[in-house]
Amino acid sequence: MARYTHIVSGARVQVRDDKVMDSSWVPEGQAKPAAGNSDSGYEGMKVTDLKAEIERRNQGRAEADLVSAEGLKADLIAALTADDDRAEQ
């Protein structure tokens, strides 16, 4: 399975068949954030999109492992970034 990063949003996915990926996805570690975005890429996303990403990640997780969807945009970004860091370890 290969991991890809979206060059605009910074979203990360893991896929079995890389033929489904278009040019906006690059192998993880090779993506450059879009201008004005930080390394995570979440700053360029809308609050509704951030909450949707959190909801997607929370599906099937134990209650202790849920990502918080409460707070302001900065809180949502911090929660997603912390979850990314946990996943990388």
PyMOL Python script that loads the backbone (N, CA, C, O; Angstrom):
from pymol import cmd

cmd.read_pdbstr("""\
ATOM      1  N   MET A   1       0.840  -1.164   0.000  1.00  0.00           N
ATOM      2  CA  MET A   1       0.000   0.000   0.000  1.00  0.00           C
ATOM      3  C   MET A   1       0.894   1.239   0.000  1.00  0.00           C
ATOM      4  O   MET A   1       1.922   1.287   0.676  1.00  0.00           O
ATOM      5  N   ALA A   2       0.485   2.213  -0.757  1.00  0.00           N
ATOM      6  CA  ALA A   2       1.256   3.450  -0.880  1.00  0.00           C
ATOM      7  C   ALA A   2       0.514   4.598  -0.214  1.00  0.00           C
ATOM      8  O   ALA A   2      -0.716   4.646  -0.218  1.00  0.00           O
ATOM      9  N   ARG A   3       1.282   5.526   0.360  1.00  0.00           N
ATOM     10  CA  ARG A   3       0.701   6.708   0.997  1.00  0.00           C
ATOM     11  C   ARG A   3       0.942   7.913   0.105  1.00  0.00           C
ATOM     12  O   ARG A   3       2.035   8.097  -0.431  1.00  0.00           O
ATOM     13  N   TYR A   4      -0.095   8.732  -0.049  1.00  0.00           N
ATOM     14  CA  TYR A   4      -0.030   9.923  -0.883  1.00  0.00           C
ATOM     15  C   TYR A   4      -0.494  11.133  -0.094  1.00  0.00           C
ATOM     16  O   TYR A   4      -1.292  11.016   0.836  1.00  0.00           O
ATOM     17  N   THR A   5       0.020  12.307  -0.478  1.00  0.00           N
ATOM     18  CA  THR A   5      -0.360  13.578   0.120  1.00  0.00           C
ATOM     19  C   THR A   5      -0.920  14.472  -0.972  1.00  0.00           C
ATOM     20  O   THR A   5      -0.356  14.561  -2.062  1.00  0.00           O
ATOM     21  N   HIS A   6      -2.039  15.139  -0.673  1.00  0.00           N
ATOM     22  CA  HIS A   6      -2.645  16.072  -1.620  1.00  0.00           C
ATOM     23  C   HIS A   6      -1.862  17.378  -1.562  1.00  0.00           C
ATOM     24  O   HIS A   6      -1.665  17.935  -0.482  1.00  0.00           O
ATOM     25  N   ILE A   7      -1.416  17.868  -2.709  1.00  0.00           N
ATOM     26  CA  ILE A   7      -0.530  19.032  -2.726  1.00  0.00           C
ATOM     27  C   ILE A   7      -1.226  20.329  -2.346  1.00  0.00           C
ATOM     28  O   ILE A   7      -0.547  21.299  -2.007  1.00  0.00           O
ATOM     29  N   VAL A   8      -2.546  20.386  -2.388  1.00  0.00           N
ATOM     30  CA  VAL A   8      -3.255  21.604  -2.025  1.00  0.00           C
ATOM     31  C   VAL A   8      -3.723  21.551  -0.574  1.00  0.00           C
ATOM     32  O   VAL A   8      -3.426  22.460   0.202  1.00  0.00           O
ATOM     33  N   SER A   9      -4.442  20.512  -0.204  1.00  0.00           N
ATOM     34  CA  SER A   9      -5.041  20.444   1.131  1.00  0.00           C
ATOM     35  C   SER A   9      -4.111  19.843   2.176  1.00  0.00           C
ATOM     36  O   SER A   9      -4.272  20.093   3.371  1.00  0.00           O
ATOM     37  N   GLY A  10      -3.139  19.051   1.730  1.00  0.00           N
ATOM     38  CA  GLY A  10      -2.268  18.382   2.685  1.00  0.00           C
ATOM     39  C   GLY A  10      -2.862  17.088   3.219  1.00  0.00           C
ATOM     40  O   GLY A  10      -2.254  16.429   4.063  1.00  0.00           O
ATOM     41  N   ALA A  11      -4.047  16.717   2.735  1.00  0.00           N
ATOM     42  CA  ALA A  11      -4.683  15.482   3.180  1.00  0.00           C
ATOM     43  C   ALA A  11      -3.799  14.299   2.817  1.00  0.00           C
ATOM     44  O   ALA A  11      -3.101  14.311   1.804  1.00  0.00           O
ATOM     45  N   ARG A  12      -3.842  13.281   3.663  1.00  0.00           N
ATOM     46  CA  ARG A  12      -3.040  12.081   3.423  1.00  0.00           C
ATOM     47  C   ARG A  12      -3.958  10.878   3.254  1.00  0.00           C
ATOM     48  O   ARG A  12      -4.961  10.746   3.954  1.00  0.00           O
ATOM     49  N   VAL A  13      -3.604  10.005   2.317  1.00  0.00           N
ATOM     50  CA  VAL A  13      -4.371   8.783   2.092  1.00  0.00           C
ATOM     51  C   VAL A  13      -3.415   7.625   1.889  1.00  0.00           C
ATOM     52  O   VAL A  13      -2.246   7.804   1.548  1.00  0.00           O
ATOM     53  N   GLN A  14      -3.945   6.440   2.108  1.00  0.00           N
ATOM     54  CA  GLN A  14      -3.199   5.228   1.827  1.00  0.00           C
ATOM     55  C   GLN A  14      -4.043   4.419   0.852  1.00  0.00           C
ATOM     56  O   GLN A  14      -5.210   4.137   1.125  1.00  0.00           O
ATOM     57  N   VAL A  15      -3.455   4.042  -0.287  1.00  0.00           N
ATOM     58  CA  VAL A  15      -4.212   3.346  -1.326  1.00  0.00           C
ATOM     59  C   VAL A  15      -3.495   2.074  -1.748  1.00  0.00           C
ATOM     60  O   VAL A  15      -2.276   1.953  -1.626  1.00  0.00           O
ATOM     61  N   ARG A  16      -4.277   1.137  -2.242  1.00  0.00           N
ATOM     62  CA  ARG A  16      -3.699  -0.106  -2.755  1.00  0.00           C
ATOM     63  C   ARG A  16      -3.303   0.036  -4.217  1.00  0.00           C
ATOM     64  O   ARG A  16      -2.321  -0.557  -4.663  1.00  0.00           O
ATOM     65  N   ASP A  17      -4.068   0.822  -4.955  1.00  0.00           N
ATOM     66  CA  ASP A  17      -3.834   0.962  -6.387  1.00  0.00           C
ATOM     67  C   ASP A  17      -3.562   2.429  -6.698  1.00  0.00           C
ATOM     68  O   ASP A  17      -4.479   3.250  -6.671  1.00  0.00           O
ATOM     69  N   ASP A  18      -2.309   2.763  -6.992  1.00  0.00           N
ATOM     70  CA  ASP A  18      -1.963   4.163  -7.230  1.00  0.00           C
ATOM     71  C   ASP A  18      -2.453   4.678  -8.575  1.00  0.00           C
ATOM     72  O   ASP A  18      -2.275   5.858  -8.879  1.00  0.00           O
ATOM     73  N   LYS A  19      -3.057   3.833  -9.378  1.00  0.00           N
ATOM     74  CA  LYS A  19      -3.590   4.265 -10.673  1.00  0.00           C
ATOM     75  C   LYS A  19      -4.805   5.180 -10.500  1.00  0.00           C
ATOM     76  O   LYS A  19      -5.189   5.882 -11.435  1.00  0.00           O
ATOM     77  N   VAL A  20      -5.409   5.174  -9.312  1.00  0.00           N
ATOM     78  CA  VAL A  20      -6.584   6.012  -9.070  1.00  0.00           C
ATOM     79  C   VAL A  20      -6.197   7.437  -8.707  1.00  0.00           C
ATOM     80  O   VAL A  20      -7.073   8.298  -8.619  1.00  0.00           O
ATOM     81  N   MET A  21      -4.925   7.712  -8.494  1.00  0.00           N
ATOM     82  CA  MET A  21      -4.469   9.023  -8.048  1.00  0.00           C
ATOM     83  C   MET A  21      -4.218   9.935  -9.245  1.00  0.00           C
ATOM     84  O   MET A  21      -3.627   9.517 -10.241  1.00  0.00           O
ATOM     85  N   ASP A  22      -4.673  11.190  -9.140  1.00  0.00           N
ATOM     86  CA  ASP A  22      -4.384  12.149 -10.210  1.00  0.00           C
ATOM     87  C   ASP A  22      -3.144  12.961  -9.840  1.00  0.00           C
ATOM     88  O   ASP A  22      -2.497  12.682  -8.830  1.00  0.00           O
ATOM     89  N   SER A  23      -2.816  13.948 -10.639  1.00  0.00           N
ATOM     90  CA  SER A  23      -1.566  14.684 -10.462  1.00  0.00           C
ATOM     91  C   SER A  23      -1.554  15.594  -9.236  1.00  0.00           C
ATOM     92  O   SER A  23      -0.504  16.134  -8.888  1.00  0.00           O
ATOM     93  N   SER A  24      -2.703  15.775  -8.572  1.00  0.00           N
ATOM     94  CA  SER A  24      -2.722  16.598  -7.364  1.00  0.00           C
ATOM     95  C   SER A  24      -2.282  15.809  -6.136  1.00  0.00           C
ATOM     96  O   SER A  24      -2.185  16.366  -5.043  1.00  0.00           O
ATOM     97  N   TRP A  25      -2.019  14.527  -6.307  1.00  0.00           N
ATOM     98  CA  TRP A  25      -1.535  13.666  -5.229  1.00  0.00           C
ATOM     99  C   TRP A  25      -0.100  13.252  -5.535  1.00  0.00           C
ATOM    100  O   TRP A  25       0.211  12.864  -6.661  1.00  0.00           O
ATOM    101  N   VAL A  26       0.760  13.333  -4.544  1.00  0.00           N
ATOM    102  CA  VAL A  26       2.152  12.925  -4.717  1.00  0.00           C
ATOM    103  C   VAL A  26       2.515  11.940  -3.613  1.00  0.00           C
ATOM    104  O   VAL A  26       1.909  11.959  -2.542  1.00  0.00           O
ATOM    105  N   PRO A  27       3.503  11.077  -3.866  1.00  0.00           N
ATOM    106  CA  PRO A  27       3.918  10.146  -2.813  1.00  0.00           C
ATOM    107  C   PRO A  27       4.295  10.914  -1.547  1.00  0.00           C
ATOM    108  O   PRO A  27       4.926  11.969  -1.608  1.00  0.00           O
ATOM    109  N   GLU A  28       3.901  10.368  -0.412  1.00  0.00           N
ATOM    110  CA  GLU A  28       4.139  11.049   0.854  1.00  0.00           C
ATOM    111  C   GLU A  28       5.615  11.381   1.028  1.00  0.00           C
ATOM    112  O   GLU A  28       6.493  10.573   0.724  1.00  0.00           O
ATOM    113  N   GLY A  29       5.864  12.584   1.523  1.00  0.00           N
ATOM    114  CA  GLY A  29       7.229  13.037   1.722  1.00  0.00           C
ATOM    115  C   GLY A  29       7.744  13.873   0.573  1.00  0.00           C
ATOM    116  O   GLY A  29       8.781  14.525   0.701  1.00  0.00           O
ATOM    117  N   GLN A  30       7.038  13.870  -0.555  1.00  0.00           N
ATOM    118  CA  GLN A  30       7.474  14.640  -1.711  1.00  0.00           C
ATOM    119  C   GLN A  30       6.611  15.877  -1.938  1.00  0.00           C
ATOM    120  O   GLN A  30       6.889  16.671  -2.837  1.00  0.00           O
ATOM    121  N   ALA A  31       5.574  16.045  -1.133  1.00  0.00           N
ATOM    122  CA  ALA A  31       4.648  17.167  -1.339  1.00  0.00           C
ATOM    123  C   ALA A  31       5.217  18.458  -0.789  1.00  0.00           C
ATOM    124  O   ALA A  31       5.836  18.476   0.275  1.00  0.00           O
ATOM    125  N   LYS A  32       5.006  19.517  -1.507  1.00  0.00           N
ATOM    126  CA  LYS A  32       5.336  20.868  -1.058  1.00  0.00           C
ATOM    127  C   LYS A  32       4.011  21.550  -0.745  1.00  0.00           C
ATOM    128  O   LYS A  32       3.103  21.506  -1.576  1.00  0.00           O
ATOM    129  N   PRO A  33       3.860  22.180   0.422  1.00  0.00           N
ATOM    130  CA  PRO A  33       2.602  22.851   0.714  1.00  0.00           C
ATOM    131  C   PRO A  33       2.333  23.995  -0.252  1.00  0.00           C
ATOM    132  O   PRO A  33       3.257  24.630  -0.760  1.00  0.00           O
ATOM    133  N   ALA A  34       1.070  24.244  -0.494  1.00  0.00           N
ATOM    134  CA  ALA A  34       0.689  25.347  -1.367  1.00  0.00           C
ATOM    135  C   ALA A  34       1.113  26.666  -0.740  1.00  0.00           C
ATOM    136  O   ALA A  34       1.241  26.758   0.481  1.00  0.00           O
ATOM    137  N   ALA A  35       1.331  27.675  -1.552  1.00  0.00           N
ATOM    138  CA  ALA A  35       1.766  28.980  -1.053  1.00  0.00           C
ATOM    139  C   ALA A  35       0.781  29.497  -0.020  1.00  0.00           C
ATOM    140  O   ALA A  35      -0.432  29.459  -0.228  1.00  0.00           O
ATOM    141  N   GLY A  36       1.309  29.980   1.091  1.00  0.00           N
ATOM    142  CA  GLY A  36       0.476  30.519   2.146  1.00  0.00           C
ATOM    143  C   GLY A  36      -0.006  29.489   3.138  1.00  0.00           C
ATOM    144  O   GLY A  36      -0.572  29.856   4.167  1.00  0.00           O
ATOM    145  N   ASN A  37       0.194  28.213   2.869  1.00  0.00           N
ATOM    146  CA  ASN A  37      -0.218  27.175   3.804  1.00  0.00           C
ATOM    147  C   ASN A  37       0.978  26.712   4.613  1.00  0.00           C
ATOM    148  O   ASN A  37       2.120  26.793   4.160  1.00  0.00           O
ATOM    149  N   SER A  38       0.704  26.230   5.806  1.00  0.00           N
ATOM    150  CA  SER A  38       1.780  25.681   6.620  1.00  0.00           C
ATOM    151  C   SER A  38       2.064  24.258   6.170  1.00  0.00           C
ATOM    152  O   SER A  38       1.480  23.774   5.201  1.00  0.00           O
ATOM    153  N   ASP A  39       2.957  23.598   6.875  1.00  0.00           N
ATOM    154  CA  ASP A  39       3.329  22.238   6.516  1.00  0.00           C
ATOM    155  C   ASP A  39       2.147  21.278   6.514  1.00  0.00           C
ATOM    156  O   ASP A  39       2.105  20.360   5.695  1.00  0.00           O
ATOM    157  N   SER A  40       1.181  21.471   7.418  1.00  0.00           N
ATOM    158  CA  SER A  40       0.062  20.537   7.499  1.00  0.00           C
ATOM    159  C   SER A  40      -0.923  20.720   6.353  1.00  0.00           C
ATOM    160  O   SER A  40      -1.576  19.757   5.950  1.00  0.00           O
ATOM    161  N   GLY A  41      -1.049  21.938   5.816  1.00  0.00           N
ATOM    162  CA  GLY A  41      -1.994  22.189   4.744  1.00  0.00           C
ATOM    163  C   GLY A  41      -3.403  22.448   5.237  1.00  0.00           C
ATOM    164  O   GLY A  41      -4.289  22.744   4.435  1.00  0.00           O
ATOM    165  N   TYR A  42      -3.632  22.343   6.545  1.00  0.00           N
ATOM    166  CA  TYR A  42      -4.979  22.504   7.079  1.00  0.00           C
ATOM    167  C   TYR A  42      -5.436  23.960   7.093  1.00  0.00           C
ATOM    168  O   TYR A  42      -6.639  24.217   7.061  1.00  0.00           O
ATOM    169  N   GLU A  43      -4.526  24.902   7.139  1.00  0.00           N
ATOM    170  CA  GLU A  43      -4.914  26.310   7.210  1.00  0.00           C
ATOM    171  C   GLU A  43      -5.704  26.757   5.991  1.00  0.00           C
ATOM    172  O   GLU A  43      -6.516  27.678   6.082  1.00  0.00           O
ATOM    173  N   GLY A  44      -5.476  26.122   4.864  1.00  0.00           N
ATOM    174  CA  GLY A  44      -6.188  26.472   3.645  1.00  0.00           C
ATOM    175  C   GLY A  44      -7.563  25.842   3.536  1.00  0.00           C
ATOM    176  O   GLY A  44      -8.282  26.086   2.567  1.00  0.00           O
ATOM    177  N   MET A  45      -7.937  25.034   4.521  1.00  0.00           N
ATOM    178  CA  MET A  45      -9.228  24.352   4.497  1.00  0.00           C
ATOM    179  C   MET A  45     -10.264  25.153   5.279  1.00  0.00           C
ATOM    180  O   MET A  45      -9.922  25.894   6.201  1.00  0.00           O
ATOM    181  N   LYS A  46     -11.525  24.999   4.907  1.00  0.00           N
ATOM    182  CA  LYS A  46     -12.626  25.629   5.624  1.00  0.00           C
ATOM    183  C   LYS A  46     -12.955  24.811   6.872  1.00  0.00           C
ATOM    184  O   LYS A  46     -12.655  23.619   6.939  1.00  0.00           O
ATOM    185  N   VAL A  47     -13.569  25.456   7.850  1.00  0.00           N
ATOM    186  CA  VAL A  47     -13.931  24.784   9.096  1.00  0.00           C
ATOM    187  C   VAL A  47     -14.813  23.571   8.815  1.00  0.00           C
ATOM    188  O   VAL A  47     -14.636  22.525   9.439  1.00  0.00           O
ATOM    189  N   THR A  48     -15.757  23.694   7.889  1.00  0.00           N
ATOM    190  CA  THR A  48     -16.635  22.561   7.570  1.00  0.00           C
ATOM    191  C   THR A  48     -15.836  21.389   7.021  1.00  0.00           C
ATOM    192  O   THR A  48     -16.149  20.235   7.313  1.00  0.00           O
ATOM    193  N   ASP A  49     -14.794  21.678   6.217  1.00  0.00           N
ATOM    194  CA  ASP A  49     -13.950  20.616   5.674  1.00  0.00           C
ATOM    195  C   ASP A  49     -13.097  19.979   6.765  1.00  0.00           C
ATOM    196  O   ASP A  49     -12.894  18.765   6.769  1.00  0.00           O
ATOM    197  N   LEU A  50     -12.598  20.798   7.691  1.00  0.00           N
ATOM    198  CA  LEU A  50     -11.814  20.273   8.806  1.00  0.00           C
ATOM    199  C   LEU A  50     -12.671  19.348   9.663  1.00  0.00           C
ATOM    200  O   LEU A  50     -12.222  18.272  10.058  1.00  0.00           O
ATOM    201  N   LYS A  51     -13.905  19.765   9.951  1.00  0.00           N
ATOM    202  CA  LYS A  51     -14.809  18.937  10.751  1.00  0.00           C
ATOM    203  C   LYS A  51     -15.176  17.652  10.016  1.00  0.00           C
ATOM    204  O   LYS A  51     -15.320  16.599  10.637  1.00  0.00           O
ATOM    205  N   ALA A  52     -15.326  17.734   8.707  1.00  0.00           N
ATOM    206  CA  ALA A  52     -15.620  16.535   7.912  1.00  0.00           C
ATOM    207  C   ALA A  52     -14.437  15.561   7.961  1.00  0.00           C
ATOM    208  O   ALA A  52     -14.636  14.349   8.045  1.00  0.00           O
ATOM    209  N   GLU A  53     -13.219  16.082   7.911  1.00  0.00           N
ATOM    210  CA  GLU A  53     -12.028  15.234   8.003  1.00  0.00           C
ATOM    211  C   GLU A  53     -11.962  14.571   9.378  1.00  0.00           C
ATOM    212  O   GLU A  53     -11.638  13.388   9.481  1.00  0.00           O
ATOM    213  N   ILE A  54     -12.265  15.318  10.421  1.00  0.00           N
ATOM    214  CA  ILE A  54     -12.269  14.753  11.774  1.00  0.00           C
ATOM    215  C   ILE A  54     -13.334  13.666  11.887  1.00  0.00           C
ATOM    216  O   ILE A  54     -13.079  12.601  12.451  1.00  0.00           O
ATOM    217  N   GLU A  55     -14.516  13.930  11.358  1.00  0.00           N
ATOM    218  CA  GLU A  55     -15.588  12.942  11.389  1.00  0.00           C
ATOM    219  C   GLU A  55     -15.179  11.661  10.652  1.00  0.00           C
ATOM    220  O   GLU A  55     -15.450  10.552  11.114  1.00  0.00           O
ATOM    221  N   ARG A  56     -14.520  11.833   9.497  1.00  0.00           N
ATOM    222  CA  ARG A  56     -14.060  10.670   8.737  1.00  0.00           C
ATOM    223  C   ARG A  56     -13.055   9.856   9.542  1.00  0.00           C
ATOM    224  O   ARG A  56     -13.125   8.628   9.578  1.00  0.00           O
ATOM    225  N   ARG A  57     -12.120  10.549  10.188  1.00  0.00           N
ATOM    226  CA  ARG A  57     -11.100   9.855  10.979  1.00  0.00           C
ATOM    227  C   ARG A  57     -11.682   9.164  12.200  1.00  0.00           C
ATOM    228  O   ARG A  57     -11.181   8.119  12.618  1.00  0.00           O
ATOM    229  N   ASN A  58     -12.726   9.730  12.773  1.00  0.00           N
ATOM    230  CA  ASN A  58     -13.307   9.185  13.996  1.00  0.00           C
ATOM    231  C   ASN A  58     -14.153   7.942  13.763  1.00  0.00           C
ATOM    232  O   ASN A  58     -14.469   7.226  14.714  1.00  0.00           O
ATOM    233  N   GLN A  59     -14.521   7.675  12.529  1.00  0.00           N
ATOM    234  CA  GLN A  59     -15.351   6.496  12.240  1.00  0.00           C
ATOM    235  C   GLN A  59     -14.606   5.231  12.645  1.00  0.00           C
ATOM    236  O   GLN A  59     -13.488   4.981  12.194  1.00  0.00           O
ATOM    237  N   GLY A  60     -15.236   4.445  13.494  1.00  0.00           N
ATOM    238  CA  GLY A  60     -14.677   3.165  13.900  1.00  0.00           C
ATOM    239  C   GLY A  60     -13.615   3.248  14.988  1.00  0.00           C
ATOM    240  O   GLY A  60     -13.045   2.223  15.362  1.00  0.00           O
ATOM    241  N   ARG A  61     -13.338   4.434  15.503  1.00  0.00           N
ATOM    242  CA  ARG A  61     -12.329   4.579  16.564  1.00  0.00           C
ATOM    243  C   ARG A  61     -12.959   4.385  17.934  1.00  0.00           C
ATOM    244  O   ARG A  61     -14.143   4.649  18.147  1.00  0.00           O
ATOM    245  N   ALA A  62     -12.126   3.916  18.855  1.00  0.00           N
ATOM    246  CA  ALA A  62     -12.555   3.830  20.246  1.00  0.00           C
ATOM    247  C   ALA A  62     -12.731   5.251  20.784  1.00  0.00           C
ATOM    248  O   ALA A  62     -12.094   6.189  20.304  1.00  0.00           O
ATOM    249  N   GLU A  63     -13.599   5.397  21.781  1.00  0.00           N
ATOM    250  CA  GLU A  63     -13.892   6.731  22.305  1.00  0.00           C
ATOM    251  C   GLU A  63     -12.644   7.442  22.799  1.00  0.00           C
ATOM    252  O   GLU A  63     -12.533   8.659  22.648  1.00  0.00           O
ATOM    253  N   ALA A  64     -11.712   6.721  23.379  1.00  0.00           N
ATOM    254  CA  ALA A  64     -10.475   7.323  23.898  1.00  0.00           C
ATOM    255  C   ALA A  64      -9.576   7.846  22.786  1.00  0.00           C
ATOM    256  O   ALA A  64      -8.712   8.685  23.039  1.00  0.00           O
ATOM    257  N   ASP A  65      -9.762   7.365  21.557  1.00  0.00           N
ATOM    258  CA  ASP A  65      -8.911   7.748  20.430  1.00  0.00           C
ATOM    259  C   ASP A  65      -9.545   8.774  19.501  1.00  0.00           C
ATOM    260  O   ASP A  65      -8.963   9.114  18.471  1.00  0.00           O
ATOM    261  N   LEU A  66     -10.731   9.274  19.851  1.00  0.00           N
ATOM    262  CA  LEU A  66     -11.421  10.220  18.979  1.00  0.00           C
ATOM    263  C   LEU A  66     -10.687  11.552  18.898  1.00  0.00           C
ATOM    264  O   LEU A  66     -10.101  12.020  19.875  1.00  0.00           O
ATOM    265  N   VAL A  67     -10.733  12.149  17.714  1.00  0.00           N
ATOM    266  CA  VAL A  67     -10.174  13.483  17.495  1.00  0.00           C
ATOM    267  C   VAL A  67     -11.275  14.481  17.832  1.00  0.00           C
ATOM    268  O   VAL A  67     -12.411  14.330  17.383  1.00  0.00           O
ATOM    269  N   SER A  68     -10.942  15.496  18.620  1.00  0.00           N
ATOM    270  CA  SER A  68     -11.930  16.483  19.044  1.00  0.00           C
ATOM    271  C   SER A  68     -12.348  17.378  17.877  1.00  0.00           C
ATOM    272  O   SER A  68     -11.509  17.873  17.124  1.00  0.00           O
ATOM    273  N   ALA A  69     -13.658  17.573  17.743  1.00  0.00           N
ATOM    274  CA  ALA A  69     -14.197  18.459  16.709  1.00  0.00           C
ATOM    275  C   ALA A  69     -14.766  19.724  17.342  1.00  0.00           C
ATOM    276  O   ALA A  69     -15.606  20.397  16.746  1.00  0.00           O
ATOM    277  N   GLU A  70     -14.311  20.044  18.542  1.00  0.00           N
ATOM    278  CA  GLU A  70     -14.794  21.211  19.269  1.00  0.00           C
ATOM    279  C   GLU A  70     -13.806  22.358  19.151  1.00  0.00           C
ATOM    280  O   GLU A  70     -12.600  22.142  19.031  1.00  0.00           O
ATOM    281  N   GLY A  71     -14.321  23.568  19.186  1.00  0.00           N
ATOM    282  CA  GLY A  71     -13.468  24.746  19.228  1.00  0.00           C
ATOM    283  C   GLY A  71     -13.409  25.497  17.913  1.00  0.00           C
ATOM    284  O   GLY A  71     -14.169  25.242  16.979  1.00  0.00           O
ATOM    285  N   LEU A  72     -12.480  26.426  17.882  1.00  0.00           N
ATOM    286  CA  LEU A  72     -12.272  27.273  16.707  1.00  0.00           C
ATOM    287  C   LEU A  72     -11.421  26.553  15.670  1.00  0.00           C
ATOM    288  O   LEU A  72     -10.951  25.440  15.902  1.00  0.00           O
ATOM    289  N   LYS A  73     -11.231  27.194  14.535  1.00  0.00           N
ATOM    290  CA  LYS A  73     -10.452  26.610  13.446  1.00  0.00           C
ATOM    291  C   LYS A  73      -9.061  26.194  13.919  1.00  0.00           C
ATOM    292  O   LYS A  73      -8.583  25.115  13.572  1.00  0.00           O
ATOM    293  N   ALA A  74      -8.414  27.045  14.708  1.00  0.00           N
ATOM    294  CA  ALA A  74      -7.070  26.722  15.212  1.00  0.00           C
ATOM    295  C   ALA A  74      -7.090  25.461  16.070  1.00  0.00           C
ATOM    296  O   ALA A  74      -6.143  24.675  16.037  1.00  0.00           O
ATOM    297  N   ASP A  75      -8.160  25.262  16.836  1.00  0.00           N
ATOM    298  CA  ASP A  75      -8.287  24.064  17.665  1.00  0.00           C
ATOM    299  C   ASP A  75      -8.440  22.815  16.797  1.00  0.00           C
ATOM    300  O   ASP A  75      -7.858  21.772  17.095  1.00  0.00           O
ATOM    301  N   LEU A  76      -9.221  22.923  15.729  1.00  0.00           N
ATOM    302  CA  LEU A  76      -9.417  21.793  14.821  1.00  0.00           C
ATOM    303  C   LEU A  76      -8.112  21.431  14.126  1.00  0.00           C
ATOM    304  O   LEU A  76      -7.784  20.253  13.980  1.00  0.00           O
ATOM    305  N   ILE A  77      -7.367  22.452  13.698  1.00  0.00           N
ATOM    306  CA  ILE A  77      -6.071  22.225  13.039  1.00  0.00           C
ATOM    307  C   ILE A  77      -5.109  21.555  14.005  1.00  0.00           C
ATOM    308  O   ILE A  77      -4.401  20.620  13.633  1.00  0.00           O
ATOM    309  N   ALA A  78      -5.082  22.034  15.252  1.00  0.00           N
ATOM    310  CA  ALA A  78      -4.192  21.446  16.260  1.00  0.00           C
ATOM    311  C   ALA A  78      -4.558  19.985  16.520  1.00  0.00           C
ATOM    312  O   ALA A  78      -3.675  19.140  16.674  1.00  0.00           O
ATOM    313  N   ALA A  79      -5.857  19.687  16.568  1.00  0.00           N
ATOM    314  CA  ALA A  79      -6.303  18.314  16.803  1.00  0.00           C
ATOM    315  C   ALA A  79      -5.907  17.400  15.643  1.00  0.00           C
ATOM    316  O   ALA A  79      -5.449  16.280  15.867  1.00  0.00           O
ATOM    317  N   LEU A  80      -6.081  17.869  14.409  1.00  0.00           N
ATOM    318  CA  LEU A  80      -5.706  17.064  13.239  1.00  0.00           C
ATOM    319  C   LEU A  80      -4.195  16.882  13.155  1.00  0.00           C
ATOM    320  O   LEU A  80      -3.717  15.795  12.831  1.00  0.00           O
ATOM    321  N   THR A  81      -3.453  17.927  13.442  1.00  0.00           N
ATOM    322  CA  THR A  81      -1.996  17.836  13.398  1.00  0.00           C
ATOM    323  C   THR A  81      -1.490  16.859  14.452  1.00  0.00           C
ATOM    324  O   THR A  81      -0.592  16.063  14.176  1.00  0.00           O
ATOM    325  N   ALA A  82      -2.054  16.910  15.650  1.00  0.00           N
ATOM    326  CA  ALA A  82      -1.666  15.981  16.709  1.00  0.00           C
ATOM    327  C   ALA A  82      -2.003  14.550  16.311  1.00  0.00           C
ATOM    328  O   ALA A  82      -1.236  13.629  16.591  1.00  0.00           O
ATOM    329  N   ASP A  83      -3.147  14.359  15.659  1.00  0.00           N
ATOM    330  CA  ASP A  83      -3.523  13.022  15.195  1.00  0.00           C
ATOM    331  C   ASP A  83      -2.569  12.534  14.112  1.00  0.00           C
ATOM    332  O   ASP A  83      -2.218  11.354  14.077  1.00  0.00           O
ATOM    333  N   ASP A  84      -2.149  13.438  13.227  1.00  0.00           N
ATOM    334  CA  ASP A  84      -1.163  13.076  12.208  1.00  0.00           C
ATOM    335  C   ASP A  84       0.143  12.621  12.854  1.00  0.00           C
ATOM    336  O   ASP A  84       0.739  11.621  12.454  1.00  0.00           O
ATOM    337  N   ASP A  85       0.574  13.379  13.866  1.00  0.00           N
ATOM    338  CA  ASP A  85       1.809  13.036  14.567  1.00  0.00           C
ATOM    339  C   ASP A  85       1.722  11.679  15.241  1.00  0.00           C
ATOM    340  O   ASP A  85       2.681  10.908  15.209  1.00  0.00           O
ATOM    341  N   ARG A  86       0.572  11.375  15.857  1.00  0.00           N
ATOM    342  CA  ARG A  86       0.385  10.066  16.496  1.00  0.00           C
ATOM    343  C   ARG A  86       0.430   8.952  15.455  1.00  0.00           C
ATOM    344  O   ARG A  86       0.997   7.888  15.702  1.00  0.00           O
ATOM    345  N   ALA A  87      -0.165   9.198  14.299  1.00  0.00           N
ATOM    346  CA  ALA A  87      -0.204   8.175  13.243  1.00  0.00           C
ATOM    347  C   ALA A  87       1.173   7.885  12.675  1.00  0.00           C
ATOM    348  O   ALA A  87       1.449   6.763  12.250  1.00  0.00           O
ATOM    349  N   GLU A  88       2.042   8.892  12.666  1.00  0.00           N
ATOM    350  CA  GLU A  88       3.392   8.718  12.119  1.00  0.00           C
ATOM    351  C   GLU A  88       4.305   7.934  13.062  1.00  0.00           C
ATOM    352  O   GLU A  88       5.319   7.384  12.633  1.00  0.00           O
ATOM    353  N   GLN A  89       3.946   7.884  14.339  1.00  0.00           N
ATOM    354  CA  GLN A  89       4.804   7.203  15.324  1.00  0.00           C
ATOM    355  C   GLN A  89       4.579   5.728  15.346  1.00  0.00           C
ATOM    356  O   GLN A  89       5.222   5.017  16.119  1.00  0.00           O
TER     357      GLN A  89
END
""", "prot")
cmd.dss("prot")
cmd.show_as("cartoon", "prot")
cmd.util.cbc("prot")
cmd.orient("prot")
